[in-house]
Amino acid sequence: MLTMTEWRQMSACRDSEPSLFFPVGTTGTALDHISAAKAICMQCSVQEDCLQYALESNQEAGVWGGYAEDERRRLRKRWLAERRRRAV
């Protein structure tokens, strides 16, 4: 796994408009921004590192690793449950 500095420098979104990844709301234009952000994520070589960072640091806002806020919340619940199972 790359360090945060390394994967951020390699990210496909590094020169993108931040509002694509942090839209306000979940309807109308925000849905267009979320779709555009996810399309950038799907082409990114460090998508997994980004998602891992978001899960570990509990990033609640924005699109990270190709997942919108609501999708990532569900994914994080499963991720935390799996971590707990492994710790036992």
Long-range contacts (C-beta under 8 A, 24 or more apart in sequence): 1-49, 1-52, 2-46, 2-49, 4-53, 7-46, 7-49, 7-50, 7-53, 10-45, 10-46, 11-44, 11-46, 11-50, 12-40, 12-41, 12-43, 12-44, 12-45, 12-46, 13-37, 13-40, 13-41, 13-44, 16-40, 20-63, 21-62, 21-63, 21-64, 22-61, 22-62, 22-63, 26-69, 26-70, 34-63, 34-68, 37-62, 37-63, 38-63, 38-66, 38-68, 41-65, 41-66, 42-66, 55-79
